[in-house]
Amino acid sequence: MTTVPENLNEFNAQIIEEFRANDGKLGGMFEGRPVLLLHSTGAKSGAARLHPVMYQAVGDAFAIFASYAGGPKNPAWYHNLVANADTTVEIGADSVQVTARVASAQERETIWMTQKASFPQFAEYEEKTDRQIPVVILQPRS
């Protein structure tokens, strides 16, 4: 079962460096998995933040999952996106301007079921927590 690493900032920094050095391709536990780099602005601090997250393509948008590896609370990036919805993601070598919104209950169900079927660790995350894991839709801006 996957857990949040002890030093999450160091772990994320290594993933970000590898992502950028290889046009979005990662090895190790993320090899072959769809990962993007999510830029966010701190809800309280206003500071720029950067997070590697797995995603699912949903039409021309991207769904991301506030699983926090099944932790008891939502990750900080979730709160940042709720407070500051307009942001940027890096996918491969491209940067895309997006607007974030929390998926509706009906929309979430289909996306979440697909994610759990494709990547069973998300079902494990769901089992570990009492909260409903939010699905956030990142819609590209024109």
N, C-alpha and C positions, 0 to 999 in steps of 0.2 A: 504494500500500500504506500502511495506517495505521501510525503509529509512536507510541510514548509521547511526549507533548510534553516539551520541555526542562524547563519549569517546571510539573510536574504539579499541585502544590498550587494555583497560581494558575489554571490551566486548570479544575481541579475546582471551585474557589470560584466561578468565573463560571457554570459549569453549574448548581451548586447554587442560586445566586441567581436565575437565570432559571427554573429548575424551580419554586422556591417562589413566585416572582412570578406564574407562569402556571398554577398548579394542575397541575404535572407536564408541561406541554406545552413542548417545546423547538424551537428553530429550528436553522438551520445544519446541520452534519453529523449532528445527532441528530433532525432534523425527521421526525416520523412514526414514530420508532423507540421501542420499549418500553424506557423507562429508569425505574429506581427509585433512591431514595436509601437506601443501606445504612449503618446505624449499626453500629459495632463497637467493641469494647473492646480496646485494645492488649494483645497476649499477654504482652509483657514490661513495658510501661510502665503498663498499667491505664488509660491515657488514652482519652477518648472520641474516636472517629474517625468521619468521614462521607465516603462514597464514592458518586459516581454510577456506576451499572453498568447495562448492558443486561440484560434478563431475558426469559424465555419462560414464559408461563403453562403449568402442568402440572397439570391438574385444579384443585384449590383452592390449590395451592402455586405457587411461583415458582422457576424454575431460573436460576442465574447462573453465569457462566463465568470462571474464573480465568486468562484468556488473557494478561493483561498485554501485549496487542498483539503476542504472539509472543515476548516476552522470554524469557531463559534461566531465569528463576525465577518462582515463583508470586508474585502480588501480596501485599502485607502484609495486606490484609483477609482473605485466605484463611487465613493462620496465626492471625489474630485470631479468626475464626469457629471454627476447630478447637479453640482454647483456651477460647473463650467462646461457646457455641452459641446461647444465648438472647439475642435482640436485637430490634431494631425496623427496619422498612423504611417508607419513605414512598412511596406510590403515588398519583399525582395529588395530591389534597388530603387523603388519608387516611393515618393511621399504623396499621400492623399489627404486632402482636407475633408474632414467628416464632421457630422453632427451626431451626438450620442443621444439615445433615448432608451428607456427601459421598455423591454418588450411587453406587450399586453399578455394577459393570461393565456388566451387562445394561441397567439403567435408563439409564446414561450414553449408551450407543450410540444409542438411539432419539432421545433429546433432542439429542445432539450433531449427529447427521445432519440433524435438522430445523433446527437453528440455522445450520449451514453452508449448507443449501439456501435458507433465508430471508435470510441475511445473509452473502454470500460472503467478506467480510473475515475471518470466523472460519476459513474454510479457508486463507486466506493466513497467519493467525496460526499455524495448525497446521503449515504448511510451514516457517515461520521458526524453529521451536523443536524441540529433541530430546526435550522432556518431553511427557508426555500432559497436556493441559489439563484440569484438574479441573472437574467440573460439581457445583455445590453446590445442594441443594434447600432452600428456605426454606419450612417448613411452618407455616402460621398456627396459633397456640395458641388454645385455647378460653378 
